[in-house]
Amino acid sequence: MRKYEAQVNRGVALLDKKVPEWRDRVDWPTLNMAMCEDCIGGQIAGTFFRFIDEFIPRSKEKGKLDQATWYGFDTEWRAGERCYAGLQREWLRYKPMSGKAKKVKKSTQLTDRKGGPDAL
């Protein structure tokens, strides 16, 4: 498994449920996961922080930024710039090709950090 595969799969499942047209709202050539306005969330909601306020489920155990990392929309803050490149590569796997976006595996489910279902 690639480093960010599980996180991004959770993020894709979340977006497929909450923003079904998300792939069409992303300007894939300008995607830059290290920039608040050009990342997946920023392109969907205007800024990364507006995105996490509107779309990231609340967690009793973790804050919104930790949840955003768990869903593959951010890296751990100590990870550094190189990690954003890996995160971006993983998101680019979902870029629509020939009008068709890559499907998420059926086994991908939205679950919280303890394995229970998120309240979406």
C-alpha atoms as a printed R data frame, in Angstrom:
    type eleno elety resid chain resno       x      y       z
1   ATOM     1    CA   MET     A     1   0.000  0.000   0.000
2   ATOM     2    CA   ARG     A     2   1.263  3.479  -0.880
3   ATOM     3    CA   LYS     A     3   1.841  5.927   1.968
4   ATOM     4    CA   TYR     A     4  -1.313  8.037   1.459
5   ATOM     5    CA   GLU     A     5  -3.516  5.459  -0.258
6   ATOM     6    CA   ALA     A     6  -5.797  4.679   2.697
7   ATOM     7    CA   GLN     A     7  -6.231  8.327   3.664
8   ATOM     8    CA   VAL     A     8  -7.041  9.464   0.132
9   ATOM     9    CA   ASN     A     9  -9.437  6.536  -0.354
10  ATOM    10    CA   ARG     A    10 -11.328  7.741   2.733
11  ATOM    11    CA   GLY     A    11 -11.306 11.298   1.369
12  ATOM    12    CA   VAL     A    12 -12.597 10.167  -2.014
13  ATOM    13    CA   ALA     A    13 -15.405  8.201  -0.345
14  ATOM    14    CA   LEU     A    14 -16.306 11.266   1.744
15  ATOM    15    CA   LEU     A    15 -16.364 13.523  -1.318
16  ATOM    16    CA   ASP     A    16 -18.322 11.004  -3.386
17  ATOM    17    CA   LYS     A    17 -20.985 11.068  -0.682
18  ATOM    18    CA   LYS     A    18 -21.028 14.800   0.137
19  ATOM    19    CA   VAL     A    19 -20.003 16.395  -3.193
20  ATOM    20    CA   PRO     A    20 -20.693 13.842  -5.945
21  ATOM    21    CA   GLU     A    21 -19.488 16.206  -8.705
22  ATOM    22    CA   TRP     A    22 -16.203 16.976  -6.918
23  ATOM    23    CA   ARG     A    23 -14.006 15.627  -9.734
24  ATOM    24    CA   ASP     A    24 -15.539 18.174 -12.109
25  ATOM    25    CA   ARG     A    25 -14.928 21.024  -9.651
26  ATOM    26    CA   VAL     A    26 -11.183 20.359  -9.390
27  ATOM    27    CA   ASP     A    27  -8.886 22.081 -11.870
28  ATOM    28    CA   TRP     A    28  -6.495 19.138 -12.057
29  ATOM    29    CA   PRO     A    29  -3.625 20.929 -13.887
30  ATOM    30    CA   THR     A    30  -3.392 23.497 -11.068
31  ATOM    31    CA   LEU     A    31  -3.817 21.034  -8.183
32  ATOM    32    CA   ASN     A    32  -1.268 21.814  -5.482
33  ATOM    33    CA   MET     A    33  -1.892 20.046  -2.184
34  ATOM    34    CA   ALA     A    34   0.575 22.362  -0.396
35  ATOM    35    CA   MET     A    35  -1.493 25.488  -1.163
36  ATOM    36    CA   CYS     A    36  -4.745 26.313   0.677
37  ATOM    37    CA   GLU     A    37  -6.594 27.568  -2.407
38  ATOM    38    CA   ASP     A    38  -5.208 25.039  -4.912
39  ATOM    39    CA   CYS     A    39  -5.599 21.807  -2.929
40  ATOM    40    CA   ILE     A    40  -8.613 19.527  -3.345
41  ATOM    41    CA   GLY     A    41 -10.514 21.188  -0.504
42  ATOM    42    CA   GLY     A    42  -9.569 24.697  -1.562
43  ATOM    43    CA   GLN     A    43 -10.755 24.135  -5.091
44  ATOM    44    CA   ILE     A    44 -14.073 22.726  -3.862
45  ATOM    45    CA   ALA     A    45 -14.844 25.293  -1.146
46  ATOM    46    CA   GLY     A    46 -12.609 28.283  -1.951
47  ATOM    47    CA   THR     A    47 -10.060 27.655   0.797
48  ATOM    48    CA   PHE     A    48  -8.820 24.611   2.659
49  ATOM    49    CA   PHE     A    49 -10.093 25.978   5.990
50  ATOM    50    CA   ARG     A    50 -13.594 26.675   4.643
51  ATOM    51    CA   PHE     A    51 -13.580 23.139   3.229
52  ATOM    52    CA   ILE     A    52 -12.734 21.484   6.550
53  ATOM    53    CA   ASP     A    53 -15.366 23.583   8.334
54  ATOM    54    CA   GLU     A    54 -18.055 22.579   5.837
55  ATOM    55    CA   PHE     A    55 -17.175 19.007   4.878
56  ATOM    56    CA   ILE     A    56 -14.964 17.265   7.457
57  ATOM    57    CA   PRO     A    57 -17.002 15.285  10.004
58  ATOM    58    CA   ARG     A    58 -16.659 16.256  13.636
59  ATOM    59    CA   SER     A    59 -14.774 13.924  15.943
60  ATOM    60    CA   LYS     A    60 -14.865 13.861  19.726
61  ATOM    61    CA   GLU     A    61 -11.266 12.645  19.869
62  ATOM    62    CA   LYS     A    62  -9.535 14.683  17.156
63  ATOM    63    CA   GLY     A    63  -9.623 18.232  15.874
64  ATOM    64    CA   LYS     A    64 -10.603 19.228  12.343
65  ATOM    65    CA   LEU     A    65  -6.995 19.385  11.100
66  ATOM    66    CA   ASP     A    66  -6.304 15.861  12.369
67  ATOM    67    CA   GLN     A    67  -9.498 14.690  10.708
68  ATOM    68    CA   ALA     A    68  -8.470 16.418   7.454
69  ATOM    69    CA   THR     A    69  -5.180 14.497   7.594
70  ATOM    70    CA   TRP     A    70  -7.002 11.233   8.279
71  ATOM    71    CA   TYR     A    71  -9.135 11.818   5.166
72  ATOM    72    CA   GLY     A    72  -6.081 12.634   3.026
73  ATOM    73    CA   PHE     A    73  -6.705 16.355   2.593
74  ATOM    74    CA   ASP     A    74  -3.564 17.352   4.513
75  ATOM    75    CA   THR     A    75  -0.348 15.874   5.889
76  ATOM    76    CA   GLU     A    76   0.789 15.913   9.474
77  ATOM    77    CA   TRP     A    77   2.164 19.384  10.082
78  ATOM    78    CA   ARG     A    78   5.642 18.075  10.934
79  ATOM    79    CA   ALA     A    79   5.826 16.070   7.708
80  ATOM    80    CA   GLY     A    80   7.258 18.846   5.531
81  ATOM    81    CA   GLU     A    81   6.836 19.871   1.915
82  ATOM    82    CA   ARG     A    82   7.999 16.557   0.412
83  ATOM    83    CA   CYS     A    83   4.985 14.809   1.883
84  ATOM    84    CA   TYR     A    84   2.608 17.092   0.000
85  ATOM    85    CA   ALA     A    85   4.102 15.782  -3.253
86  ATOM    86    CA   GLY     A    86   3.251 12.212  -2.230
87  ATOM    87    CA   LEU     A    87  -0.237 13.243  -1.169
88  ATOM    88    CA   GLN     A    88  -0.744 15.052  -4.469
89  ATOM    89    CA   ARG     A    89   0.400 12.024  -6.481
90  ATOM    90    CA   GLU     A    90  -2.178  9.919  -4.679
91  ATOM    91    CA   TRP     A    91  -4.994 12.402  -5.382
92  ATOM    92    CA   LEU     A    92  -3.979 12.574  -9.036
93  ATOM    93    CA   ARG     A    93  -4.816  8.884  -9.330
94  ATOM    94    CA   TYR     A    94  -8.479  9.993  -9.170
95  ATOM    95    CA   LYS     A    95  -8.167 12.522 -11.978
96  ATOM    96    CA   PRO     A    96 -10.804 11.782 -14.617
97  ATOM    97    CA   MET     A    97  -9.358 10.234 -17.770
98  ATOM    98    CA   SER     A    98 -11.327 10.301 -21.002
99  ATOM    99    CA   GLY     A    99 -14.353 11.582 -19.143
100 ATOM   100    CA   LYS     A   100 -14.282  8.753 -16.596
101 ATOM   101    CA   ALA     A   101 -12.988  9.071 -13.055
102 ATOM   102    CA   LYS     A   102 -11.351  6.188 -11.242
103 ATOM   103    CA   LYS     A   103 -13.754  4.315  -8.987
104 ATOM   104    CA   VAL     A   104 -13.077  3.817  -5.289
105 ATOM   105    CA   LYS     A   105 -12.802  0.190  -4.208
106 ATOM   106    CA   LYS     A   106 -16.050 -1.185  -2.798
107 ATOM   107    CA   SER     A   107 -14.261 -2.063   0.443
108 ATOM   108    CA   THR     A   108 -13.489  1.619   1.121
109 ATOM   109    CA   GLN     A   109 -15.757  2.831   3.889
110 ATOM   110    CA   LEU     A   110 -15.991  6.022   5.879
111 ATOM   111    CA   THR     A   111 -14.933  5.107   9.384
112 ATOM   112    CA   ASP     A   112 -13.657  7.076  12.302
113 ATOM   113    CA   ARG     A   113 -10.260  6.515  13.913
114 ATOM   114    CA   LYS     A   114 -11.639  3.749  16.125
115 ATOM   115    CA   GLY     A   115 -13.199  1.910  13.212
116 ATOM   116    CA   GLY     A   116 -16.823  2.955  13.818
117 ATOM   117    CA   PRO     A   117 -18.953  4.645  11.214
118 ATOM   118    CA   ASP     A   118 -18.800  8.429  10.920
119 ATOM   119    CA   ALA     A   119 -21.943 10.407  11.483
120 ATOM   120    CA   LEU     A   120 -22.316 11.985   8.059
